[in-house]
Amino acid sequence: MKTILKTSIGLLVSVFLCVSCVVGEQTETVTTQEPVDYVNPYMGNISHLLVPTFPTVHLPNSMLRVYPERADYTGDRLGGLPIIVTNHRERSAFNLCPYQGEETGLRPIISYSYDREKIRPFRYEVYLDNEEIQVDYAPSHQSAVYALTFEKQGPAYLVFNTRDGLLRTGDNYVSGYQYIDKKTRVYLYAETDRKPLKAGVLSEGSVDYDASSAEGKNAAIALAFGDGVTQLGVRYGVSFISEEQAKKNLYREIVAYDVDVVAKAARDQWNEALGKIQVQGGTDEERSVFYTSLYRCYERPICLSEDGRYYSAFDGQIHEDGGRPFYTDDWIWDTYRATHPLRALIDKNRENDIIRSFLLMAEQMGTNWMPTFPEVTGDTRRMNSNHGVATVIDAYRKGLRGFELEKAYIACKKGIEEKTLIPWSAAPAGWLDEFYKEHGYIPALRPGEKETVPNVSAWEKRQPIAVTLGTSYDEWCLSQIAQELGKTDEANYYLRRSYNYRNVFNPDTRFFHPKDKDGKFIYPLDYRYDGGMGARDYYDENNGYVYRWDVQHNIGDLITLIGGNENFISALDSMFNTPMGMSKFQFYSMLPDHTGNVGMFSMANEPSLHIPYLYNYAGKPWMTQKRIRTLLNQWFRNDLMGVPGDEDGGGMSAFVVFSQMGFYPVTPGFPSYNIGSPMFTDVKIDMGEGVTFEIRANNASPENKYIQSAKLNGVTLDQPWFNHSDIAEGGVLELEMGPKANKAWGVGTPPPSAGPMPE
């Protein structure tokens, strides 16, 4: 009887249906969870060290995003209510403050005590307990609606604030703009569902009701609604084009002051997006981690198209979009590794439009350099390398044709050849770049040696190993685009340059090791923590142990350099088992991005994401299966500290999505996937146009993490990887899972690499 009951409950929980259960004379409706119900925006809101995740309320890839106006999750005060977050991880532009009481208590931004907060991707609810105001909010793409319930006695007010800009009021509206930087503005048009008794400019603790506009820092407008008001509705639109466009955006999207209606539409859109991947099996906690991670992959980039037009900070102009959306706010250094490949799998049209947007940005900047960190305010050129090239070749080789490859090749080539390789710089190429072209590596400074090269940041430094390795990969990607275009000579030229990582490989230590301009390795050097703050004198944010594996395009050659499969496996194991050699306080004071440590491996930073899969290349895929499961269980949990480091709006979350499904794109540009260890017994991926790829992991469980055998599309598979072409028209990967490793499975054929250097 217990077995039958347990089976019945399992079936009830796993099926995505509404089931009517008749008990005696009563009928009870049991509704199981939809994908969005598993999303926990609070996951990771308390950071291990640096930046936490944010509980963002928005629609997938939408221009309008908000999260609570507070210092961090542990803060017990809200600085007003949010209107729009313009760049990932930044504070809100504009501000809304409801208030009830004496007018002397009005402030441009009111500090609220709060309670009973509930955040879902499509809705934000909070109770301002001292003010006794209930807040309910729901977003659309370029507009949103607030429902405010006032519970105290006394006159009700609304205060709108722009931190640096202009606001004006008339009848029942407030409109204006806020500067984001010197050339970029975001515009607001807001209406209330009742006309205020009076309105004016709030300044220095009093309201001037004879004034109707305010300009400057913390310019604020107060709307007075008088006594007896218990409910107020506020709806607003935003725009990067104009106030009039903000008004049009509002009227196009929100026709009534009804939070329930807007939230229902938003919820449906989230279920449609998240429902592109359906999972069965696993625990509720594992499903929450999965769908929360997938939700974060939709935070960026954002669509800026408004009624067929968009503002571009890349030239400061308004453009027609030609019927195809324009996207920005994408930190490519983080997202090229897994977020873009995930979108190429489940959202091809959007990925096409995003890459096309990159090419438009390159044109609009006047340099025709491929962007690296495109934001609402333009390309900030943060981090190092030019990994936009990887998004191009990866998408193209997976069949995406919504952009001009020749145009992309030119922009990528110019970005690598004409722009300096110096991190965080948009300057033209200079001495360091010429040195790289001649010698095949970025020279490091010796301890105490003064920097003499202009544009090298005193904080970010040269990052010589990170830049050399990153550029080697970028030039491999460029060679592959040239090959697709039939540019044989250029393909061969950049292919040879893609082996430049060899120039900084130290054969004695078998690590990538900084060299000075005379070609001499710099000693002494401890790969765990040398290189100054963030190891930037030599590496970047991560230490030499992590950058030892940063040859994504040619793991096979890296195995040869390290001394063959056994030495390679030993080196991997050593990384996971090498202690810090000092206190955590000392280590993290120098390497604050290098959290989520397992030995010298950092689960918290993007250059580490592919490393657990590298056992597949050296004949021990069962170790990849073990490592992946262990890392996911250790570091990604459905709780406030369930993300080990900076999540970066999908950069790390896409790793979780792929890895929980059971495969991962180690090398964007090679249209292939490494197999790991799926957490779910069944995964169905909607690839569009009626095509479905399914992963069946029979008997998968926390104990059964090892692959015993595999079939791909009904044919026995004895290798730990598969090609995108194998699944492009749909297919089934079927894995038999068990509690002990089958050390003979998948050992014979490693995943593809660029291979030995051509003659």
Buried (B, 14 or more C-beta within 10 A) or exposed (E): EEEEEEEEEEEEEBEEEEEEEEEEEEEEEEEEEBBBBBBBBBBBBBBBBBBBBBBBBBBBBBBBBBBBBBEEBEEEEBBBBBBBBBBBBEBBBBBBBBBBBEBEEBBBBBEBEBEEBEBBBBBBBBBBEEBBBBBBBBBBBBBBBBBBBBEEEBBBBBBBBBBBBBBBBEEBBBBBBBBBEEEBBBBBBBBBBBEBBBBBBBBEEEBEEEBBBBBEEBBBBBBBBEEEBEEBBBBBBBBBBBBEBBBBBBBBBBEEBBBEBBBBBBBEBBBEBBBBBBBBBBEEBBBBBBBBBBBBBBBBBBBBBBEEBBBBBBBEEBBEBEEBBBBBBBBBBBBBBBBBBBBBBBBBEBBBBBBBBBBBBBBBBEBBBBBBBBBBBBBBBBBBBBBBBBBBBBBBBBEBEBBEBEBBBBBBBBBBBEBBBBBBBBEEBBEBBEBBEEBBBBBBBBEEEEEEBEBBBEEBBBBBBBBBBBBBBBBBBBBBBBBBBEBEEBBBBBBBBBBBBBBBBBEEBBBBBBBBBEEEBBEEBEBBBBBBBBBBBBBBBBBBBBBBBBBBBBBBBBBBBBEEBEBBBBBBBEBBEBEBEEEEEEBBEBBBBBBBBBBBBBBBBBBBBBBBBBBBBBBBBBBBBBBBBBBBBEBBBBBBBBBBBBBBBBBBBBBBBBBBBBBBBBBBBBBBBBBBBBBBBBBBBBBEEEEBBBBBBBBBBEEBBBBBBBBBBEEEBEBBBBBBEBBBEBBBBBBBBBEEBBEEBBBEEBBBBBEEEEE
